Amino acid sequence: LIVGIKNKAANLVARVAIRAWCHYVNKKWLGGILTNWPTTKMRLHKFRDLRTKQKMGGLNCLLKRDATMLKRQLSNLQTYLGGIKYMTRLPNIVIIVDQQEEYTT
Protein backbone atom coordinates (compact mmCIF):
# COMPACT_ATOMS: atom_id res chain seq x y z
CA LEU A 1 0.00 0.00 0.00
CA ILE A 2 1.49 3.33 -1.06
CA VAL A 3 0.19 6.42 0.73
CA GLY A 4 0.82 9.96 -0.51
CA ILE A 5 -1.89 12.51 0.18
CA LYS A 6 0.01 15.77 -0.26
CA ASN A 7 -0.95 17.73 -3.37
CA LYS A 8 2.54 17.46 -4.85
CA ALA A 9 2.77 13.70 -4.42
CA ALA A 10 -0.82 12.58 -5.07
CA ASN A 11 -0.73 12.21 -8.86
CA LEU A 12 2.75 10.71 -8.84
CA VAL A 13 1.75 8.15 -6.20
CA ALA A 14 -1.25 7.09 -8.28
CA ARG A 15 0.78 6.68 -11.48
CA VAL A 16 3.62 4.77 -9.80
CA ALA A 17 1.27 2.50 -7.86
CA ILE A 18 -0.71 1.62 -10.98
CA ARG A 19 2.49 0.81 -12.87
CA ALA A 20 3.70 -1.35 -9.96
CA TRP A 21 0.31 -3.07 -9.49
CA CYS A 22 0.08 -1.78 -5.90
CA HIS A 23 -2.79 -0.41 -3.89
CA TYR A 24 -2.62 3.30 -3.13
CA VAL A 25 -4.27 6.14 -1.25
CA ASN A 26 -3.75 9.56 -2.81
CA LYS A 27 -6.65 11.51 -1.40
CA LYS A 28 -7.75 11.93 2.20
CA TRP A 29 -6.69 9.12 4.53
CA LEU A 30 -9.85 7.80 6.10
CA GLY A 31 -9.36 6.91 9.73
CA GLY A 32 -9.58 3.22 10.43
CA ILE A 33 -8.75 1.97 6.94
CA LEU A 34 -6.30 -0.49 8.44
CA THR A 35 -7.30 -0.67 12.09
CA ASN A 36 -11.02 -1.15 11.44
CA TRP A 37 -10.67 -3.61 8.59
CA PRO A 38 -14.16 -5.22 8.76
CA THR A 39 -15.83 -1.84 8.16
CA THR A 40 -13.42 -0.97 5.36
CA LYS A 41 -14.03 -4.36 3.77
CA MET A 42 -17.79 -3.76 3.92
CA ARG A 43 -17.39 -0.34 2.24
CA LEU A 44 -15.23 -1.88 -0.48
CA HIS A 45 -17.94 -4.47 -1.19
CA LYS A 46 -20.53 -1.69 -1.37
CA PHE A 47 -18.27 0.22 -3.77
CA ARG A 48 -17.79 -2.79 -6.05
CA ASP A 49 -21.54 -3.53 -6.03
CA LEU A 50 -22.40 0.06 -6.98
CA ARG A 51 -19.83 0.00 -9.81
CA THR A 52 -21.27 -3.26 -11.11
CA LYS A 53 -24.81 -1.84 -11.00
CA GLN A 54 -23.69 1.25 -12.87
CA LYS A 55 -21.89 -0.75 -15.56
CA MET A 56 -24.87 -3.07 -16.04
CA GLY A 57 -27.28 -0.11 -16.25
CA GLY A 58 -29.06 -0.91 -13.01
CA LEU A 59 -29.01 2.71 -11.86
CA ASN A 60 -30.96 3.83 -14.92
CA CYS A 61 -34.12 1.95 -13.93
CA LEU A 62 -34.29 3.55 -10.46
CA LEU A 63 -36.09 6.74 -9.60
CA LYS A 64 -34.14 9.85 -10.51
CA ARG A 65 -33.64 10.86 -6.88
CA ASP A 66 -32.41 7.41 -5.83
CA ALA A 67 -30.10 7.13 -8.84
CA THR A 68 -28.60 10.55 -8.14
CA MET A 69 -28.02 9.65 -4.50
CA LEU A 70 -26.30 6.37 -5.44
CA LYS A 71 -24.18 8.09 -8.10
CA ARG A 72 -23.04 10.67 -5.55
CA GLN A 73 -22.19 7.90 -3.10
CA LEU A 74 -20.29 6.07 -5.84
CA SER A 75 -18.36 9.22 -6.68
CA ASN A 76 -17.32 9.69 -3.04
CA LEU A 77 -16.28 6.06 -2.72
CA GLN A 78 -14.27 6.32 -5.94
CA THR A 79 -12.47 9.39 -4.63
CA TYR A 80 -11.43 7.89 -1.31
CA LEU A 81 -11.33 4.14 -1.94
CA GLY A 82 -10.52 4.03 -5.66
CA GLY A 83 -6.91 3.01 -5.12
CA ILE A 84 -7.75 0.14 -2.78
CA LYS A 85 -10.89 -1.16 -4.50
CA TYR A 86 -9.38 -4.60 -5.13
CA MET A 87 -7.69 -4.98 -1.75
CA THR A 88 -8.92 -8.20 -0.12
CA ARG A 89 -6.79 -8.25 3.02
CA LEU A 90 -4.55 -6.00 5.06
CA PRO A 91 -1.31 -5.06 3.28
CA ASN A 92 2.02 -6.52 4.38
CA ILE A 93 3.81 -3.21 3.99
CA VAL A 94 2.77 0.45 3.91
CA ILE A 95 4.95 3.06 2.19
CA ILE A 96 4.26 6.65 3.20
CA VAL A 97 5.47 9.31 0.77
CA ASP A 98 6.26 12.90 1.82
CA GLN A 99 5.34 12.62 5.46
CA GLN A 100 7.04 15.83 6.61
CA GLU A 101 4.74 18.62 7.73
CA GLU A 102 4.08 21.51 5.38
CA TYR A 103 4.65 24.98 6.77
CA THR A 104 2.59 27.81 5.35
CA THR A 105 4.17 31.24 5.50
C-alpha positions as CSV (number, residue, x, y, z in Angstrom):
1,L,0.0,0.0,0.0
2,I,1.5,3.3,-1.1
3,V,0.2,6.4,0.7
4,G,0.8,10.0,-0.5
5,I,-1.9,12.5,0.2
6,K,0.0,15.8,-0.3
7,N,-0.9,17.7,-3.4
8,K,2.5,17.5,-4.8
9,A,2.8,13.7,-4.4
10,A,-0.8,12.6,-5.1
11,N,-0.7,12.2,-8.9
12,L,2.8,10.7,-8.8
13,V,1.7,8.2,-6.2
14,A,-1.3,7.1,-8.3
15,R,0.8,6.7,-11.5
16,V,3.6,4.8,-9.8
17,A,1.3,2.5,-7.9
18,I,-0.7,1.6,-11.0
19,R,2.5,0.8,-12.9
20,A,3.7,-1.3,-10.0
21,W,0.3,-3.1,-9.5
22,C,0.1,-1.8,-5.9
23,H,-2.8,-0.4,-3.9
24,Y,-2.6,3.3,-3.1
25,V,-4.3,6.1,-1.2
26,N,-3.7,9.6,-2.8
27,K,-6.7,11.5,-1.4
28,K,-7.7,11.9,2.2
29,W,-6.7,9.1,4.5
30,L,-9.8,7.8,6.1
31,G,-9.4,6.9,9.7
32,G,-9.6,3.2,10.4
33,I,-8.8,2.0,6.9
34,L,-6.3,-0.5,8.4
35,T,-7.3,-0.7,12.1
36,N,-11.0,-1.2,11.4
37,W,-10.7,-3.6,8.6
38,P,-14.2,-5.2,8.8
39,T,-15.8,-1.8,8.2
40,T,-13.4,-1.0,5.4
41,K,-14.0,-4.4,3.8
42,M,-17.8,-3.8,3.9
43,R,-17.4,-0.3,2.2
44,L,-15.2,-1.9,-0.5
45,H,-17.9,-4.5,-1.2
46,K,-20.5,-1.7,-1.4
47,F,-18.3,0.2,-3.8
48,R,-17.8,-2.8,-6.0
49,D,-21.5,-3.5,-6.0
50,L,-22.4,0.1,-7.0
51,R,-19.8,0.0,-9.8
52,T,-21.3,-3.3,-11.1
53,K,-24.8,-1.8,-11.0
54,Q,-23.7,1.3,-12.9
55,K,-21.9,-0.7,-15.6
56,M,-24.9,-3.1,-16.0
57,G,-27.3,-0.1,-16.2
58,G,-29.1,-0.9,-13.0
59,L,-29.0,2.7,-11.9
60,N,-31.0,3.8,-14.9
61,C,-34.1,2.0,-13.9
62,L,-34.3,3.6,-10.5
63,L,-36.1,6.7,-9.6
64,K,-34.1,9.8,-10.5
65,R,-33.6,10.9,-6.9
66,D,-32.4,7.4,-5.8
67,A,-30.1,7.1,-8.8
68,T,-28.6,10.5,-8.1
69,M,-28.0,9.6,-4.5
70,L,-26.3,6.4,-5.4
71,K,-24.2,8.1,-8.1
72,R,-23.0,10.7,-5.6
73,Q,-22.2,7.9,-3.1
74,L,-20.3,6.1,-5.8
75,S,-18.4,9.2,-6.7
76,N,-17.3,9.7,-3.0
77,L,-16.3,6.1,-2.7
78,Q,-14.3,6.3,-5.9
79,T,-12.5,9.4,-4.6
80,Y,-11.4,7.9,-1.3
81,L,-11.3,4.1,-1.9
82,G,-10.5,4.0,-5.7
83,G,-6.9,3.0,-5.1
84,I,-7.7,0.1,-2.8
85,K,-10.9,-1.2,-4.5
86,Y,-9.4,-4.6,-5.1
87,M,-7.7,-5.0,-1.8
88,T,-8.9,-8.2,-0.1
89,R,-6.8,-8.3,3.0
90,L,-4.6,-6.0,5.1
91,P,-1.3,-5.1,3.3
92,N,2.0,-6.5,4.4
93,I,3.8,-3.2,4.0
94,V,2.8,0.4,3.9
95,I,4.9,3.1,2.2
96,I,4.3,6.6,3.2
97,V,5.5,9.3,0.8
98,D,6.3,12.9,1.8
99,Q,5.3,12.6,5.5
100,Q,7.0,15.8,6.6
101,E,4.7,18.6,7.7
102,E,4.1,21.5,5.4
103,Y,4.7,25.0,6.8
104,T,2.6,27.8,5.3
105,T,4.2,31.2,5.5
